[in-house]
Amino acid sequence: MTLKLTIIYGSVRQERKGIRVVRFLERGFGERGHDVTVVDPQEYRLPLLDRMYKEYPKGQAPEPLEQLASLYRATDAFVIVTGEYNHGLPPALKNLLDHFLEEYFFRPSAIACYSAGMFGGVRAAVHLRAVLAEMGMSAIPSLFATPKIGSAYDEQGRPSDEGVNRRFARFAAELEWYGRALKDARARGTPY
C-alpha cells in the first residue's frame, strides 16, 4: 500500500547539514513506493506563531498555511527531521509544527535526528517525542539517528556508511506498519 508521507524539516541555517538526511529519506521512501513531500521552513517562511491555522476564519488563513493544512490532511504519516540545538529542537521546527493541530491527529510520525557530535540528536528527539504525542501524531518507537552529520552524508544525501541503509530499512518498515494501520483505522472513523 502506497502511503502519502510528509517529511517536515526543521532548520533554516545557511549551511544546514540536516538537509542531507532529508534527501536520503526522500529518496529512500520514494524507492519503497511512497508518495513523499518535503516541507522545508526555508520555502514556507512562516512568521513566528501569532495565530494557529484553526484560529483564522475559514478560507482566510495566509496561503502558505492553507497549502500546509491541505497537505497535512492528506498525509498518512509524518517524518520529522530535527537537529539538536542546545539539547533541544530548532526553533524553526517548533514554530512550523505549532501552526497546526487537528491536521496531525491520528497520524503516526517518525523522528529522524542528527547532530554534529556522537549522540546523533537523540536529546532533541526525546523532547520532540513529547511534543508530537501532544499534537496527536505519536512517534513510532524507533529513531533514525545520525551522529557526526558533517561527514555522514554527501550533498546529495548518499551515506558514507552503507550500514545506514540497513537501519533505514528497519525504520521505514516500522513507520509503514503504523502508517497503514492508522490509515485503515481512520477510514473506519476516529474518536472525535
N, C-alpha and C positions, 0 to 999 in steps of 0.2 A: 504494500500500500504506500503510495507516494504521500508524503507529508509536506505541508507548507511550513517551512521553518523560517523564522526571522532571527538573524544574528544582530544583537544590539551591542555596539562597541562604545567604549566609554572614554576615549582620550581625544583631546584636542591639541595636544602639544605639537610643536613644529616638527620635531624629529622623533615622532612616536614609533616605537618598535612593535607595539602590540598589533598594528595593522597587519603584520606578517602572520600572526596567529589567525586573524580574521581571514586572510587569503587562503591559508591552509584549510581552515574549517569550511569555508565556502566551497572550495574545490572538492574536499573530501565528502561532504554531504551531497553535493551535486553528483558526484560519481556513484553514490549509493542510490541515486534515482529520485532525490527530493528536489522540490521547488524552493530555492533559497533566495532570500532577500536580505541585504545588509543595511542596517540603519546606522549611519555614521553622524555623530553630532557636528562634525565639520560641515556636512552638507545641509543639515536642517537648521543649525544656528538658532535654536530655541532660546528665548530670553530666560533670565532667571525666573523661577516659578513665582508667579503672582496669582494666577488663576489656573486651576486644573481644567482640562478639556471639558469635563462634565459641568463646570460652572458657567460656561458660555451658553446663551440661548441657542437652541437647535439651529444649525446652519450658519452660526455667526462666529465660530472659532476661527483663528487665523489659519490660512490654507495649510501650512505645514502640520498643524495639529489635526486637521481634517484628514490629511493624507495618512498620517500615522495611525489615527483611530481606525480608519478603514482597513489598513494593512493588518493591524493587531487583531481586529475582529475576525479576519480571515485566516489567522495563523493557528496552526495546530500545536506548535511547540516553539519555545524561545531558547536561544543560546546567548548567554550574557558573557561578554568578554571584558574582563576587568584587569587593570594593572593594580599594583599595590602602592598607594601613596600614603606614607607615614602610617602604615599598618591598617589603612582603610581604603575606601572607594575613591576613585577620581570624582571630583565634584561635577564634571560634565555628565558622567554616567548617572549619578544620583538625580541630577536635575532632569535629565532626559526621561528617566523612569517615573519620576514623581508627577509628571504632567498627566498621567493616566492612572486608572484603577480598574474599573469594571471590564475594560477591554482585555485585561490579563486573566480574568477569573477562569478557573478550571482548565488551565493550560499548563503543562509542565514546563519547567525550564532546566537548563543545564549550565553549569558555570565553567568557563574556561578562564583561568587566571594565569598571570605571569608577573615576573619581577626581574630586576637586574641581578639579584642575589640568588642564593641557593634554595630559598623557601618557595619559589615559584608563585608567589601571590596568594598563598593559602590563608594568610592572616586576613586579607581583604575578602576572600571567599567566605570565611566564617561570618563576617559581618553581613555580606551580601545575601547569604542563605536566609538570615532572619528577615531581611528586607523583602526578599522575593516571596517568602511564605506569607508575610503580612499583606502583600499585594495580590494574593490569590494564585500565584504561579510557583508553587513549591518546587524546589530544585531536586533533581534526581540525586541519589546517594553519591555517585562518582563525581570526581572533579577531573578536569583536564588541565593540569598544572604544568607550566613551563618555567623552569629556573633559567637564569643567565640568558634572558631574552635577546641580548645583543648578538649572541653567536648561535642561537638555537635554530634560526630560520634565515634564509636569504631574503632578498627584497620581494621575490615572487611567492614567498611562503613555503618554500621547499625546505624540509627539515635537514639539519646537519647530522642527525642520528636517526637511522631507519627504525629504531625501536619506537619512535613516536607514532608510526603508522599502526603498530600493534596496539598501543594504548588508545589511539583514536578509535580503532575498530570496536573495542570493548565499550568505550564511552558512547559512541554513536549507537551501538546496538541497544544499550540501556535507554537512551533517550527515545529511540524509535519505539521500544516496547511501551514506555509510558505515554508517548505521543499517540500511538494507536489506541491504547486502552482508554485514554481520556477523550479522544475523538469519538470513539464508539459510545462512551458514556454520555457525552454532551448531546449526541444525536438523539438519545432517549430522554433528555431533559436534565436540568440542573436544579439544585435545591432552591434557588432563588434567582 
